[in-house]
Amino acid sequence: MSYGGGGHNNNFALIVVLFILLIIVGAFYWSY
């Protein structure tokens, strides 16, 4: 197992994108 592949960073990016998408969807729902 070689460390330094950036697995944790990739997971973090995915979580951040999901969070941003959730905020955008929430804003759209709040707008209505």
N, CA and C atoms as an extended XYZ file, in Angstrom:
96
Properties=species:S:1:pos:R:3:atomname:S:1:resname:S:1:resid:I:1 pbc="F F F"
N         0.858       -1.191        0.000 N   MET     1
C         0.000        0.000        0.000 CA  MET     1
C         0.895        1.243        0.000 C   MET     1
N         0.846        2.014       -1.046 N   SER     2
C         1.683        3.219       -1.133 CA  SER     2
C         0.871        4.443       -0.718 C   SER     2
N         1.419        5.196        0.239 N   TYR     3
C         0.727        6.396        0.701 CA  TYR     3
C         1.112        7.580       -0.181 C   TYR     3
N         0.178        8.478       -0.443 N   GLY     4
C         0.471        9.648       -1.277 CA  GLY     4
C        -0.304        9.598       -2.583 C   GLY     4
N        -1.300        8.722       -2.661 N   GLY     5
C        -2.111        8.645       -3.872 CA  GLY     5
C        -3.157        9.743       -3.910 C   GLY     5
N        -3.462       10.324       -2.767 N   GLY     6
C        -4.455       11.396       -2.710 CA  GLY     6
C        -5.854       10.846       -2.527 C   GLY     6
N        -5.984        9.686       -1.908 N   GLY     7
C        -7.304        9.096       -1.695 CA  GLY     7
C        -8.150        9.958       -0.766 C   GLY     7
N        -7.535       10.418        0.322 N   HIS     8
C        -8.279       11.240        1.279 CA  HIS     8
C        -8.715       12.551        0.630 C   HIS     8
N        -7.843       13.152       -0.160 N   ASN     9
C        -8.181       14.416       -0.808 CA  ASN     9
C        -9.354       14.222       -1.766 C   ASN     9
N        -9.348       13.093       -2.496 N   ASN    10
C       -10.418       12.824       -3.450 CA  ASN    10
C       -11.746       12.694       -2.704 C   ASN    10
N       -11.730       11.970       -1.576 N   ASN    11
C       -12.941       11.786       -0.785 CA  ASN    11
C       -13.428       13.135       -0.268 C   ASN    11
N       -12.486       13.965        0.212 N   PHE    12
C       -12.843       15.284        0.748 CA  PHE    12
C       -13.483       16.141       -0.344 C   PHE    12
N       -12.922       16.093       -1.553 N   ALA    13
C       -13.462       16.876       -2.670 CA  ALA    13
C       -14.880       16.424       -2.972 C   ALA    13
N       -15.104       15.115       -2.942 N   LEU    14
C       -16.439       14.583       -3.235 CA  LEU    14
C       -17.440       15.085       -2.199 C   LEU    14
N       -17.044       15.073       -0.921 N   ILE    15
C       -17.931       15.543        0.147 CA  ILE    15
C       -18.222       17.036       -0.026 C   ILE    15
N       -17.193       17.808       -0.387 N   VAL    16
C       -17.379       19.255       -0.565 CA  VAL    16
C       -18.353       19.519       -1.711 C   VAL    16
N       -18.186       18.788       -2.818 N   VAL    17
C       -19.082       18.975       -3.976 CA  VAL    17
C       -20.513       18.618       -3.581 C   VAL    17
N       -20.682       17.538       -2.837 N   LEU    18
C       -22.019       17.134       -2.402 CA  LEU    18
C       -22.626       18.209       -1.511 C   LEU    18
N       -21.812       18.769       -0.609 N   PHE    19
C       -22.295       19.804        0.307 CA  PHE    19
C       -22.734       21.043       -0.469 C   PHE    19
N       -21.927       21.441       -1.465 N   ILE    20
C       -22.270       22.620       -2.271 CA  ILE    20
C       -23.560       22.365       -3.040 C   ILE    20
N       -23.696       21.158       -3.587 N   LEU    21
C       -24.906       20.815       -4.342 CA  LEU    21
C       -26.123       20.885       -3.413 C   LEU    21
N       -25.957       20.388       -2.179 N   LEU    22
C       -27.054       20.412       -1.206 CA  LEU    22
C       -27.451       21.855       -0.906 C   LEU    22
N       -26.455       22.742       -0.748 N   ILE    23
C       -26.744       24.156       -0.452 CA  ILE    23
C       -27.485       24.798       -1.627 C   ILE    23
N       -27.042       24.488       -2.858 N   ILE    24
C       -27.696       25.073       -4.040 CA  ILE    24
C       -29.149       24.599       -4.123 C   ILE    24
N       -29.356       23.302       -3.925 N   VAL    25
C       -30.720       22.760       -3.982 CA  VAL    25
C       -31.568       23.383       -2.872 C   VAL    25
N       -30.982       23.528       -1.680 N   GLY    26
C       -31.710       24.127       -0.558 CA  GLY    26
C       -32.089       25.568       -0.870 C   GLY    26
N       -31.176       26.303       -1.496 N   ALA    27
C       -31.461       27.695       -1.848 CA  ALA    27
C       -32.613       27.753       -2.850 C   ALA    27
N       -32.600       26.838       -3.811 N   PHE    28
C       -33.683       26.826       -4.802 CA  PHE    28
C       -35.023       26.529       -4.126 C   PHE    28
N       -35.020       25.583       -3.183 N   TYR    29
C       -36.268       25.249       -2.485 CA  TYR    29
C       -36.735       26.412       -1.612 C   TYR    29
N       -35.755       27.099       -0.983 N   TRP    30
C       -36.119       28.237       -0.126 CA  TRP    30
C       -36.661       29.387       -0.964 C   TRP    30
N       -36.183       29.490       -2.211 N   SER    31
C       -36.607       30.595       -3.075 CA  SER    31
C       -38.097       30.469       -3.388 C   SER    31
N       -38.554       29.229       -3.522 N   TYR    32
C       -39.968       29.041       -3.879 CA  TYR    32
C       -40.898       29.380       -2.728 C   TYR    32
